[in-house]
Amino acid sequence: MDNNVLIAFGFTLMAGLSTGIGSALAFFADRTNTRFLAASLGFSAGVMIYVSFVELLAGALRDLAVAAGDPARGNWLGVGAFFAGMVLIGIIDKLVPEVENPHEVKRVEEMREDEEAAASARASARAEAASGRHRPGQGNTRQLMRMGTMTALVIGIHNFPEGLATFMSTLEDTSIGLSIAVAIAIHNIPEGIAVSVPIYYATGDKAKAFKWSFLSGLTEPLGALVGYLVLRTFMTPTLSAMVLAGVAGIMVFISLDELLPSAEKYGEHHLSIYGAVAGMAVMAVSLLLLV
């Protein structure tokens, strides 16, 4: 178990810190490869939807039928946990202000286009401060920095249940956990861009933008750690199966509410669907080879 816990934590850490990859892309890429992102996000959605229904939820229902001693009661518990997972992530998503929503599509080009405007805004703020017209609490840069840090904060909150999902899936099956970790890592790359663009726009500091992007991803392994420490004290076969059913609900919601719509917003409808089908196919073949 200890070895499995370390592996699960490592997978979750890898998935969370991929926000740093998005931040780096924002700094070093000349433009956003929309075709690649659309296909990749679709692929992630396909992997997560397939494994949620075929492995996690189906396995949870089987285990609950045995643990509850009554297949009908087990099915009700599993389905209830599945939709409870959806409700949990839906509430978190609802609490995120729309203007600071971490899943608002950001492109690398925005950083290039806004760089000159940001420099001008900072110069104006310095001129106002030097002339004595500037008062604390005023100025665009202060407001923009707040927006950027709030974006990082809400991404961190949003990543918390994703970390638990990756962690618990890995404890159940390492190969499935790895697939989910890779899918969530791909999903987190655009989030890294979403943090970097507003913070860089506010400060002109690439290091600060990267730091906030990097830190927002750390909440994923934090979510895994907190979830594990809380649940392990009273974990039973019934609770374990219900958690996995809830994890399935969380991942299906993320796929339908975030991944596929984000892929669509990048303007490549068919590529996102092709990516989703490819993700399902790769996951299906992988599971068949493991049998």
Secondary structure as UniProt FT lines:
FT   HELIX           2..16
FT   TURN            17..18
FT   HELIX           19..28
FT   HELIX           34..51
FT   HELIX           52..57
FT   HELIX           58..68
FT   HELIX           71..95
FT   HELIX           98..100
FT   TURN            102..103
FT   HELIX           108..131
FT   TURN            136..137
FT   HELIX           140..172
FT   HELIX           174..203
FT   HELIX           206..231
FT   HELIX           232..234
FT   HELIX           237..254
FT   HELIX           255..259
FT   HELIX           260..265
FT   TURN            266..267
FT   HELIX           269..290
//
